[in-house]
Amino acid sequence: MSPLEKHSQQILAVIGEQGDLTLNELVSILRKRRISASRSALSRFFARRGITFKKKFAGGGAQAR
């Protein structure tokens, strides 16, 4: 079992709050919370859950209402 599993609720909560994070940004946030993680470990963690990260292109997101 991955050491990240014991922090799964916290990790998934961060993604729920800030869904547009990159893996590098998520690693930084987790380190501030004293959760040791690497990009590759997080990638495997999300792969096990079927969660993927897609790069969003500038200009394709926010629109004025």
N, CA, C and O atoms as a Tripos MOL2 file, in Angstrom:
@<TRIPOS>MOLECULE
protein
  260   259    65     0     0
PROTEIN
NO_CHARGES

@<TRIPOS>ATOM
      1 N           0.8490   -1.1830    0.0000 N.3       1 MET1
      2 CA          0.0000    0.0000    0.0000 C.3       1 MET1
      3 C           0.8950    1.2480    0.0000 C.2       1 MET1
      4 O           1.9310    1.2860    0.6640 O.2       1 MET1
      5 N           0.4750    2.2520   -0.7500 N.am      2 SER2
      6 CA          1.2180    3.4990   -0.8560 C.3       2 SER2
      7 C           1.1100    4.3020    0.4430 C.2       2 SER2
      8 O           0.0490    4.3310    1.0670 O.2       2 SER2
      9 N           2.1980    4.9510    0.8520 N.am      3 PRO3
     10 CA          2.1360    5.8210    2.0310 C.3       3 PRO3
     11 C           1.1440    6.9700    1.8720 C.2       3 PRO3
     12 O           0.6930    7.5360    2.8680 O.2       3 PRO3
     13 N           0.8010    7.3200    0.6380 N.am      4 LEU4
     14 CA         -0.1510    8.4110    0.4050 C.3       4 LEU4
     15 C          -1.5780    8.0110    0.7560 C.2       4 LEU4
     16 O          -2.4290    8.8750    0.9680 O.2       4 LEU4
     17 N          -1.8450    6.7230    0.8180 N.am      5 GLU5
     18 CA         -3.2090    6.2660    1.0880 C.3       5 GLU5
     19 C          -3.7380    6.7850    2.4180 C.2       5 GLU5
     20 O          -4.9280    7.0760    2.5380 O.2       5 GLU5
     21 N          -2.8680    6.9030    3.4180 N.am      6 LYS6
     22 CA         -3.3470    7.3930    4.7120 C.3       6 LYS6
     23 C          -3.6950    8.8870    4.6720 C.2       6 LYS6
     24 O          -4.3190    9.4050    5.5980 O.2       6 LYS6
     25 N          -3.2940    9.5710    3.6040 N.am      7 HIS7
     26 CA         -3.6040   10.9860    3.4270 C.3       7 HIS7
     27 C          -4.6010   11.2130    2.2910 C.2       7 HIS7
     28 O          -4.7860   12.3430    1.8380 O.2       7 HIS7
     29 N          -5.2370   10.1430    1.8350 N.am      8 SER8
     30 CA         -6.0760   10.2330    0.6370 C.3       8 SER8
     31 C          -7.1970   11.2560    0.7710 C.2       8 SER8
     32 O          -7.4850   11.9730   -0.1870 O.2       8 SER8
     33 N          -7.8310   11.3420    1.9260 N.am      9 GLN9
     34 CA         -8.9250   12.3050    2.0960 C.3       9 GLN9
     35 C          -8.4240   13.7380    1.9610 C.2       9 GLN9
     36 O          -9.0850   14.5720    1.3420 O.2       9 GLN9
     37 N          -7.2630   14.0250    2.5350 N.am     10 GLN10
     38 CA         -6.6940   15.3730    2.4280 C.3      10 GLN10
     39 C          -6.3140   15.6930    0.9860 C.2      10 GLN10
     40 O          -6.5820   16.7940    0.5050 O.2      10 GLN10
     41 N          -5.6990   14.7530    0.3030 N.am     11 ILE11
     42 CA         -5.2740   14.9660   -1.0790 C.3      11 ILE11
     43 C          -6.4830   15.2120   -1.9680 C.2      11 ILE11
     44 O          -6.4940   16.1500   -2.7650 O.2      11 ILE11
     45 N          -7.4940   14.3740   -1.8320 N.am     12 LEU12
     46 CA         -8.6910   14.5280   -2.6520 C.3      12 LEU12
     47 C          -9.4440   15.8130   -2.3140 C.2      12 LEU12
     48 O         -10.0780   16.4050   -3.1870 O.2      12 LEU12
     49 N          -9.3800   16.2470   -1.0550 N.am     13 ALA13
     50 CA        -10.0230   17.5070   -0.6660 C.3      13 ALA13
     51 C          -9.3330   18.6950   -1.3400 C.2      13 ALA13
     52 O         -10.0050   19.6200   -1.7960 O.2      13 ALA13
     53 N          -8.0080   18.6780   -1.4060 N.am     14 VAL14
     54 CA         -7.2680   19.7590   -2.0710 C.3      14 VAL14
     55 C          -7.6600   19.8290   -3.5380 C.2      14 VAL14
     56 O          -7.8830   20.9150   -4.0730 O.2      14 VAL14
     57 N          -7.7440   18.6790   -4.1860 N.am     15 ILE15
     58 CA         -8.1350   18.6390   -5.5970 C.3      15 ILE15
     59 C          -9.5730   19.1130   -5.7680 C.2      15 ILE15
     60 O          -9.8960   19.7810   -6.7500 O.2      15 ILE15
     61 N         -10.4330   18.7710   -4.8200 N.am     16 GLY16
     62 CA        -11.8220   19.2210   -4.8780 C.3      16 GLY16
     63 C         -11.9570   20.7300   -4.7680 C.2      16 GLY16
     64 O         -12.8190   21.3390   -5.4030 O.2      16 GLY16
     65 N         -11.0890   21.3270   -3.9510 N.am     17 GLU17
     66 CA        -11.1150   22.7770   -3.7490 C.3      17 GLU17
     67 C         -10.4710   23.5210   -4.9150 C.2      17 GLU17
     68 O         -10.9550   24.5730   -5.3310 O.2      17 GLU17
     69 N          -9.3770   22.9680   -5.4400 N.am     18 GLN18
     70 CA         -8.5960   23.6250   -6.4820 C.3      18 GLN18
     71 C          -8.3320   22.6210   -7.5970 C.2      18 GLN18
     72 O          -7.2340   22.0740   -7.7010 O.2      18 GLN18
     73 N          -9.3280   22.3830   -8.4170 N.am     19 GLY19
     74 CA         -9.2500   21.3370   -9.4220 C.3      19 GLY19
     75 C          -8.2870   21.5960  -10.5630 C.2      19 GLY19
     76 O          -8.0000   20.6830  -11.3380 O.2      19 GLY19
     77 N          -7.7750   22.8250  -10.6920 N.am     20 ASP20
     78 CA         -6.9050   23.1440  -11.8230 C.3      20 ASP20
     79 C          -5.4210   23.1250  -11.4720 C.2      20 ASP20
     80 O          -4.6120   23.7350  -12.1710 O.2      20 ASP20
     81 N          -5.0580   22.4320  -10.3980 N.am     21 LEU21
     82 CA         -3.6610   22.3510   -9.9790 C.3      21 LEU21
     83 C          -2.8640   21.4160  -10.8800 C.2      21 LEU21
     84 O          -3.3970   20.4510  -11.4270 O.2      21 LEU21
     85 N          -1.5880   21.7200  -11.0210 N.am     22 THR22
     86 CA         -0.6760   20.7830  -11.6640 C.3      22 THR22
     87 C          -0.1250   19.8560  -10.5890 C.2      22 THR22
     88 O          -0.2740   20.1270   -9.3970 O.2      22 THR22
     89 N           0.5060   18.7730  -11.0020 N.am     23 LEU23
     90 CA          1.1100   17.8740  -10.0190 C.3      23 LEU23
     91 C           2.1980   18.5840   -9.2120 C.2      23 LEU23
     92 O           2.3270   18.3530   -8.0100 O.2      23 LEU23
     93 N           2.9740   19.4400   -9.8600 N.am     24 ASN24
     94 CA          4.0180   20.1880   -9.1370 C.3      24 ASN24
     95 C           3.4120   21.0950   -8.0790 C.2      24 ASN24
     96 O           3.9270   21.1770   -6.9640 O.2      24 ASN24
     97 N           2.3250   21.7750   -8.4150 N.am     25 GLU25
     98 CA          1.6640   22.6510   -7.4410 C.3      25 GLU25
     99 C           1.1000   21.8370   -6.2860 C.2      25 GLU25
    100 O           1.1720   22.2580   -5.1320 O.2      25 GLU25
    101 N           0.5440   20.6830   -6.5930 N.am     26 LEU26
    102 CA         -0.0020   19.8280   -5.5470 C.3      26 LEU26
    103 C           1.0960   19.3130   -4.6200 C.2      26 LEU26
    104 O           0.9000   19.2470   -3.4070 O.2      26 LEU26
    105 N           2.2430   18.9510   -5.1800 N.am     27 VAL27
    106 CA          3.3800   18.5190   -4.3500 C.3      27 VAL27
    107 C           3.7540   19.6330   -3.3790 C.2      27 VAL27
    108 O           3.9930   19.3620   -2.2020 O.2      27 VAL27
    109 N           3.8100   20.8650   -3.8390 N.am     28 SER28
    110 CA          4.1630   22.0090   -2.9810 C.3      28 SER28
    111 C           3.1520   22.2000   -1.8590 C.2      28 SER28
    112 O           3.5250   22.4180   -0.7060 O.2      28 SER28
    113 N           1.8740   22.1170   -2.2010 N.am     29 ILE29
    114 CA          0.8220   22.2770   -1.1880 C.3      29 ILE29
    115 C           0.9220   21.1730   -0.1400 C.2      29 ILE29
    116 O           0.8260   21.4360    1.0590 O.2      29 ILE29
    117 N           1.1110   19.9540   -0.5920 N.am     30 LEU30
    118 CA          1.1990   18.8330    0.3480 C.3      30 LEU30
    119 C           2.4260   18.9470    1.2430 C.2      30 LEU30
    120 O           2.3570   18.6230    2.4290 O.2      30 LEU30
    121 N           3.5310   19.3950    0.7020 N.am     31 ARG31
    122 CA          4.7460   19.5620    1.5280 C.3      31 ARG31
    123 C           4.5210   20.6100    2.6160 C.2      31 ARG31
    124 O           5.0120   20.4590    3.7350 O.2      31 ARG31
    125 N           3.7790   21.6740    2.2910 N.am     32 LYS32
    126 CA          3.4500   22.6890    3.3030 C.3      32 LYS32
    127 C           2.5970   22.0880    4.4130 C.2      32 LYS32
    128 O           2.6340   22.5480    5.5540 O.2      32 LYS32
    129 N           1.8380   21.0710    4.0730 N.am     33 ARG33
    130 CA          1.0000   20.3750    5.0600 C.3      33 ARG33
    131 C           1.7380   19.1970    5.6950 C.2      33 ARG33
    132 O           1.1410   18.3910    6.4080 O.2      33 ARG33
    133 N           3.0320   19.1070    5.4310 N.am     34 ARG34
    134 CA          3.9020   18.0590    5.9760 C.3      34 ARG34
    135 C           3.5220   16.6540    5.5000 C.2      34 ARG34
    136 O           3.6410   15.6760    6.2380 O.2      34 ARG34
    137 N           3.0610   16.5820    4.2420 N.am     35 ILE35
    138 CA          2.7830   15.2960    3.6130 C.3      35 ILE35
    139 C           3.8240   15.1090    2.5260 C.2      35 ILE35
    140 O           3.8600   15.8620    1.5530 O.2      35 ILE35
    141 N           4.6660   14.1100    2.6930 N.am     36 SER36
    142 CA          5.7330   13.8480    1.7450 C.3      36 SER36
    143 C           5.1660   13.1600    0.5100 C.2      36 SER36
    144 O           4.5470   12.1000    0.6050 O.2      36 SER36
    145 N           5.3870   13.7800   -0.6570 N.am     37 ALA37
    146 CA          4.8700   13.2210   -1.9090 C.3      37 ALA37
    147 C           5.7610   13.6540   -3.0610 C.2      37 ALA37
    148 O           6.3770   14.7190   -3.0200 O.2      37 ALA37
    149 N           5.8230   12.8220   -4.0820 N.am     38 SER38
    150 CA          6.5370   13.1750   -5.2990 C.3      38 SER38
    151 C           5.5340   13.1910   -6.4470 C.2      38 SER38
    152 O           4.4160   12.6910   -6.3180 O.2      38 SER38
    153 N           5.9450   13.7670   -7.5610 N.am     39 ARG39
    154 CA          5.0670   13.7920   -8.7410 C.3      39 ARG39
    155 C           4.6900   12.3800   -9.1630 C.2      39 ARG39
    156 O           3.5290   12.0990   -9.4590 O.2      39 ARG39
    157 N           5.6750   11.4970   -9.1880 N.am     40 SER40
    158 CA          5.4020   10.1360   -9.6520 C.3      40 SER40
    159 C           4.4810    9.3880   -8.6860 C.2      40 SER40
    160 O           3.6100    8.6350   -9.1220 O.2      40 SER40
    161 N           4.6660    9.5870   -7.3920 N.am     41 ALA41
    162 CA          3.7940    8.9290   -6.4140 C.3      41 ALA41
    163 C           2.3640    9.4500   -6.5320 C.2      41 ALA41
    164 O           1.4100    8.6770   -6.4470 O.2      41 ALA41
    165 N           2.2160   10.7650   -6.7290 N.am     42 LEU42
    166 CA          0.8800   11.3350   -6.9050 C.3      42 LEU42
    167 C           0.2450   10.8650   -8.2060 C.2      42 LEU42
    168 O          -0.9580   10.6110   -8.2630 O.2      42 LEU42
    169 N           1.0510   10.7510   -9.2390 N.am     43 SER43
    170 CA          0.5400   10.2760  -10.5180 C.3      43 SER43
    171 C          -0.0240    8.8670  -10.3730 C.2      43 SER43
    172 O          -1.1070    8.5810  -10.8830 O.2      43 SER43
    173 N           0.6880    7.9940   -9.6930 N.am     44 ARG44
    174 CA          0.2070    6.6260   -9.4640 C.3      44 ARG44
    175 C          -1.0260    6.6200   -8.5550 C.2      44 ARG44
    176 O          -1.9520    5.8380   -8.7700 O.2      44 ARG44
    177 N          -1.0360    7.4920   -7.5390 N.am     45 PHE45
    178 CA         -2.1740    7.6220   -6.6220 C.3      45 PHE45
    179 C          -3.4420    7.9520   -7.4060 C.2      45 PHE45
    180 O          -4.4840    7.3280   -7.2030 O.2      45 PHE45
    181 N          -3.3480    8.9430   -8.3090 N.am     46 PHE46
    182 CA         -4.5120    9.3480   -9.0870 C.3      46 PHE46
    183 C          -4.8710    8.3150  -10.1510 C.2      46 PHE46
    184 O          -6.0500    8.1230  -10.4510 O.2      46 PHE46
    185 N          -3.8830    7.6570  -10.7180 N.am     47 ALA47
    186 CA         -4.1410    6.6240  -11.7250 C.3      47 ALA47
    187 C          -4.9540    5.4790  -11.1240 C.2      47 ALA47
    188 O          -5.8420    4.9340  -11.7800 O.2      47 ALA47
    189 N          -4.6510    5.1170   -9.8840 N.am     48 ARG48
    190 CA         -5.4010    4.0550   -9.2060 C.3      48 ARG48
    191 C          -6.8680    4.4280   -9.0440 C.2      48 ARG48
    192 O          -7.7300    3.5530   -8.9590 O.2      48 ARG48
    193 N          -7.1520    5.7220   -9.0000 N.am     49 ARG49
    194 CA         -8.5210    6.2090   -8.8190 C.3      49 ARG49
    195 C          -9.1770    6.6340  -10.1360 C.2      49 ARG49
    196 O         -10.3310    7.0620  -10.1500 O.2      49 ARG49
    197 N          -8.4490    6.5170  -11.2230 N.am     50 GLY50
    198 CA         -8.9970    6.9080  -12.5170 C.3      50 GLY50
    199 C          -9.0940    8.4160  -12.7040 C.2      50 GLY50
    200 O          -9.8740    8.8880  -13.5320 O.2      50 GLY50
    201 N          -8.3150    9.1700  -11.9490 N.am     51 ILE51
    202 CA         -8.3090   10.6260  -12.0450 C.3      51 ILE51
    203 C          -7.1510   11.0420  -12.9430 C.2      51 ILE51
    204 O          -6.0110   10.6330  -12.7260 O.2      51 ILE51
    205 N          -7.4470   11.8530  -13.9480 N.am     52 THR52
    206 CA         -6.4040   12.3140  -14.8600 C.3      52 THR52
    207 C          -6.2840   13.8210  -14.7930 C.2      52 THR52
    208 O          -7.2250   14.5190  -14.4160 O.2      52 THR52
    209 N          -5.1200   14.3090  -15.1640 N.am     53 PHE53
    210 CA         -4.8540   15.7370  -15.2100 C.3      53 PHE53
    211 C          -4.6300   16.1160  -16.6640 C.2      53 PHE53
    212 O          -3.7540   15.5640  -17.3300 O.2      53 PHE53
    213 N          -5.4180   17.0520  -17.1480 N.am     54 LYS54
    214 CA         -5.2850   17.5170  -18.5190 C.3      54 LYS54
    215 C          -4.8360   18.9690  -18.4960 C.2      54 LYS54
    216 O          -5.3350   19.7720  -17.7080 O.2      54 LYS54
    217 N          -3.9040   19.2930  -19.3550 N.am     55 LYS55
    218 CA         -3.4210   20.6590  -19.4900 C.3      55 LYS55
    219 C          -4.5040   21.4910  -20.1560 C.2      55 LYS55
    220 O          -5.0320   21.1060  -21.2000 O.2      55 LYS55
    221 N          -4.8380   22.6320  -19.5580 N.am     56 LYS56
    222 CA         -5.8230   23.5210  -20.1390 C.3      56 LYS56
    223 C          -5.1010   24.6480  -20.8610 C.2      56 LYS56
    224 O          -4.1700   25.2460  -20.3210 O.2      56 LYS56
    225 N          -5.5230   24.9280  -22.0530 N.am     57 PHE57
    226 CA         -4.8790   25.9750  -22.8490 C.3      57 PHE57
    227 C          -5.4190   27.3510  -22.4690 C.2      57 PHE57
    228 O          -6.6010   27.5040  -22.1600 O.2      57 PHE57
    229 N          -4.5430   28.3410  -22.4960 N.am     58 ALA58
    230 CA         -4.9380   29.7210  -22.1820 C.3      58 ALA58
    231 C          -5.9890   30.1890  -23.1660 C.2      58 ALA58
    232 O          -5.9130   29.9030  -24.3610 O.2      58 ALA58
    233 N          -6.9670   30.9090  -22.6550 N.am     59 GLY59
    234 CA         -8.0090   31.4540  -23.5120 C.3      59 GLY59
    235 C          -9.1890   30.5200  -23.6960 C.2      59 GLY59
    236 O         -10.2270   30.9330  -24.2130 O.2      59 GLY59
    237 N          -9.0520   29.2900  -23.2900 N.am     60 GLY60
    238 CA        -10.1390   28.3480  -23.4770 C.3      60 GLY60
    239 C         -11.0260   28.2230  -22.2650 C.2      60 GLY60
    240 O         -11.9800   27.4450  -22.2780 O.2      60 GLY60
    241 N         -10.7350   28.9720  -21.2130 N.am     61 GLY61
    242 CA        -11.4590   28.7870  -19.9650 C.3      61 GLY61
    243 C         -12.4730   29.8640  -19.6550 C.2      61 GLY61
    244 O         -13.6160   29.7900  -20.1050 O.2      61 GLY61
    245 N         -12.0770   30.8440  -18.9090 N.am     62 ALA62
    246 CA        -12.9950   31.8480  -18.3870 C.3      62 ALA62
    247 C         -13.6270   32.6870  -19.4810 C.2      62 ALA62
    248 O         -12.9880   33.0510  -20.4680 O.2      62 ALA62
    249 N         -14.8830   32.9780  -19.2780 N.am     63 GLN63
    250 CA        -15.6030   33.8360  -20.2180 C.3      63 GLN63
    251 C         -16.3530   34.8920  -19.4180 C.2      63 GLN63
    252 O         -16.7990   34.6330  -18.3000 O.2      63 GLN63
    253 N         -16.4910   36.0870  -19.9950 N.am     64 ALA64
    254 CA        -17.2460   37.1620  -19.3480 C.3      64 ALA64
    255 C         -18.7290   36.8410  -19.3940 C.2      64 ALA64
    256 O         -19.2180   36.2780  -20.3730 O.2      64 ALA64
    257 N         -19.4340   37.1930  -18.3510 N.am     65 ARG65
    258 CA        -20.8960   36.9660  -18.3190 C.3      65 ARG65
    259 C         -21.6230   38.2730  -18.3280 C.2      65 ARG65
    260 O         -22.8540   38.2940  -18.3060 O.2      65 ARG65
@<TRIPOS>BOND
     1     1     2 1
     2     2     3 1
     3     3     4 2
     4     3     5 am
     5     5     6 1
     6     6     7 1
     7     7     8 2
     8     7     9 am
     9     9    10 1
    10    10    11 1
    11    11    12 2
    12    11    13 am
    13    13    14 1
    14    14    15 1
    15    15    16 2
    16    15    17 am
    17    17    18 1
    18    18    19 1
    19    19    20 2
    20    19    21 am
    21    21    22 1
    22    22    23 1
    23    23    24 2
    24    23    25 am
    25    25    26 1
    26    26    27 1
    27    27    28 2
    28    27    29 am
    29    29    30 1
    30    30    31 1
    31    31    32 2
    32    31    33 am
    33    33    34 1
    34    34    35 1
    35    35    36 2
    36    35    37 am
    37    37    38 1
    38    38    39 1
    39    39    40 2
    40    39    41 am
    41    41    42 1
    42    42    43 1
    43    43    44 2
    44    43    45 am
    45    45    46 1
    46    46    47 1
    47    47    48 2
    48    47    49 am
    49    49    50 1
    50    50    51 1
    51    51    52 2
    52    51    53 am
    53    53    54 1
    54    54    55 1
    55    55    56 2
    56    55    57 am
    57    57    58 1
    58    58    59 1
    59    59    60 2
    60    59    61 am
    61    61    62 1
    62    62    63 1
    63    63    64 2
    64    63    65 am
    65    65    66 1
    66    66    67 1
    67    67    68 2
    68    67    69 am
    69    69    70 1
    70    70    71 1
    71    71    72 2
    72    71    73 am
    73    73    74 1
    74    74    75 1
    75    75    76 2
    76    75    77 am
    77    77    78 1
    78    78    79 1
    79    79    80 2
    80    79    81 am
    81    81    82 1
    82    82    83 1
    83    83    84 2
    84    83    85 am
    85    85    86 1
    86    86    87 1
    87    87    88 2
    88    87    89 am
    89    89    90 1
    90    90    91 1
    91    91    92 2
    92    91    93 am
    93    93    94 1
    94    94    95 1
    95    95    96 2
    96    95    97 am
    97    97    98 1
    98    98    99 1
    99    99   100 2
   100    99   101 am
   101   101   102 1
   102   102   103 1
   103   103   104 2
   104   103   105 am
   105   105   106 1
   106   106   107 1
   107   107   108 2
   108   107   109 am
   109   109   110 1
   110   110   111 1
   111   111   112 2
   112   111   113 am
   113   113   114 1
   114   114   115 1
   115   115   116 2
   116   115   117 am
   117   117   118 1
   118   118   119 1
   119   119   120 2
   120   119   121 am
   121   121   122 1
   122   122   123 1
   123   123   124 2
   124   123   125 am
   125   125   126 1
   126   126   127 1
   127   127   128 2
   128   127   129 am
   129   129   130 1
   130   130   131 1
   131   131   132 2
   132   131   133 am
   133   133   134 1
   134   134   135 1
   135   135   136 2
   136   135   137 am
   137   137   138 1
   138   138   139 1
   139   139   140 2
   140   139   141 am
   141   141   142 1
   142   142   143 1
   143   143   144 2
   144   143   145 am
   145   145   146 1
   146   146   147 1
   147   147   148 2
   148   147   149 am
   149   149   150 1
   150   150   151 1
   151   151   152 2
   152   151   153 am
   153   153   154 1
   154   154   155 1
   155   155   156 2
   156   155   157 am
   157   157   158 1
   158   158   159 1
   159   159   160 2
   160   159   161 am
   161   161   162 1
   162   162   163 1
   163   163   164 2
   164   163   165 am
   165   165   166 1
   166   166   167 1
   167   167   168 2
   168   167   169 am
   169   169   170 1
   170   170   171 1
   171   171   172 2
   172   171   173 am
   173   173   174 1
   174   174   175 1
   175   175   176 2
   176   175   177 am
   177   177   178 1
   178   178   179 1
   179   179   180 2
   180   179   181 am
   181   181   182 1
   182   182   183 1
   183   183   184 2
   184   183   185 am
   185   185   186 1
   186   186   187 1
   187   187   188 2
   188   187   189 am
   189   189   190 1
   190   190   191 1
   191   191   192 2
   192   191   193 am
   193   193   194 1
   194   194   195 1
   195   195   196 2
   196   195   197 am
   197   197   198 1
   198   198   199 1
   199   199   200 2
   200   199   201 am
   201   201   202 1
   202   202   203 1
   203   203   204 2
   204   203   205 am
   205   205   206 1
   206   206   207 1
   207   207   208 2
   208   207   209 am
   209   209   210 1
   210   210   211 1
   211   211   212 2
   212   211   213 am
   213   213   214 1
   214   214   215 1
   215   215   216 2
   216   215   217 am
   217   217   218 1
   218   218   219 1
   219   219   220 2
   220   219   221 am
   221   221   222 1
   222   222   223 1
   223   223   224 2
   224   223   225 am
   225   225   226 1
   226   226   227 1
   227   227   228 2
   228   227   229 am
   229   229   230 1
   230   230   231 1
   231   231   232 2
   232   231   233 am
   233   233   234 1
   234   234   235 1
   235   235   236 2
   236   235   237 am
   237   237   238 1
   238   238   239 1
   239   239   240 2
   240   239   241 am
   241   241   242 1
   242   242   243 1
   243   243   244 2
   244   243   245 am
   245   245   246 1
   246   246   247 1
   247   247   248 2
   248   247   249 am
   249   249   250 1
   250   250   251 1
   251   251   252 2
   252   251   253 am
   253   253   254 1
   254   254   255 1
   255   255   256 2
   256   255   257 am
   257   257   258 1
   258   258   259 1
   259   259   260 2
@<TRIPOS>SUBSTRUCTURE
     1 MET1         2 RESIDUE 1 A MET
     2 SER2         6 RESIDUE 1 A SER
     3 PRO3        10 RESIDUE 1 A PRO
     4 LEU4        14 RESIDUE 1 A LEU
     5 GLU5        18 RESIDUE 1 A GLU
     6 LYS6        22 RESIDUE 1 A LYS
     7 HIS7        26 RESIDUE 1 A HIS
     8 SER8        30 RESIDUE 1 A SER
     9 GLN9        34 RESIDUE 1 A GLN
    10 GLN10       38 RESIDUE 1 A GLN
    11 ILE11       42 RESIDUE 1 A ILE
    12 LEU12       46 RESIDUE 1 A LEU
    13 ALA13       50 RESIDUE 1 A ALA
    14 VAL14       54 RESIDUE 1 A VAL
    15 ILE15       58 RESIDUE 1 A ILE
    16 GLY16       62 RESIDUE 1 A GLY
    17 GLU17       66 RESIDUE 1 A GLU
    18 GLN18       70 RESIDUE 1 A GLN
    19 GLY19       74 RESIDUE 1 A GLY
    20 ASP20       78 RESIDUE 1 A ASP
    21 LEU21       82 RESIDUE 1 A LEU
    22 THR22       86 RESIDUE 1 A THR
    23 LEU23       90 RESIDUE 1 A LEU
    24 ASN24       94 RESIDUE 1 A ASN
    25 GLU25       98 RESIDUE 1 A GLU
    26 LEU26      102 RESIDUE 1 A LEU
    27 VAL27      106 RESIDUE 1 A VAL
    28 SER28      110 RESIDUE 1 A SER
    29 ILE29      114 RESIDUE 1 A ILE
    30 LEU30      118 RESIDUE 1 A LEU
    31 ARG31      122 RESIDUE 1 A ARG
    32 LYS32      126 RESIDUE 1 A LYS
    33 ARG33      130 RESIDUE 1 A ARG
    34 ARG34      134 RESIDUE 1 A ARG
    35 ILE35      138 RESIDUE 1 A ILE
    36 SER36      142 RESIDUE 1 A SER
    37 ALA37      146 RESIDUE 1 A ALA
    38 SER38      150 RESIDUE 1 A SER
    39 ARG39      154 RESIDUE 1 A ARG
    40 SER40      158 RESIDUE 1 A SER
    41 ALA41      162 RESIDUE 1 A ALA
    42 LEU42      166 RESIDUE 1 A LEU
    43 SER43      170 RESIDUE 1 A SER
    44 ARG44      174 RESIDUE 1 A ARG
    45 PHE45      178 RESIDUE 1 A PHE
    46 PHE46      182 RESIDUE 1 A PHE
    47 ALA47      186 RESIDUE 1 A ALA
    48 ARG48      190 RESIDUE 1 A ARG
    49 ARG49      194 RESIDUE 1 A ARG
    50 GLY50      198 RESIDUE 1 A GLY
    51 ILE51      202 RESIDUE 1 A ILE
    52 THR52      206 RESIDUE 1 A THR
    53 PHE53      210 RESIDUE 1 A PHE
    54 LYS54      214 RESIDUE 1 A LYS
    55 LYS55      218 RESIDUE 1 A LYS
    56 LYS56      222 RESIDUE 1 A LYS
    57 PHE57      226 RESIDUE 1 A PHE
    58 ALA58      230 RESIDUE 1 A ALA
    59 GLY59      234 RESIDUE 1 A GLY
    60 GLY60      238 RESIDUE 1 A GLY
    61 GLY61      242 RESIDUE 1 A GLY
    62 ALA62      246 RESIDUE 1 A ALA
    63 GLN63      250 RESIDUE 1 A GLN
    64 ALA64      254 RESIDUE 1 A ALA
    65 ARG65      258 RESIDUE 1 A ARG
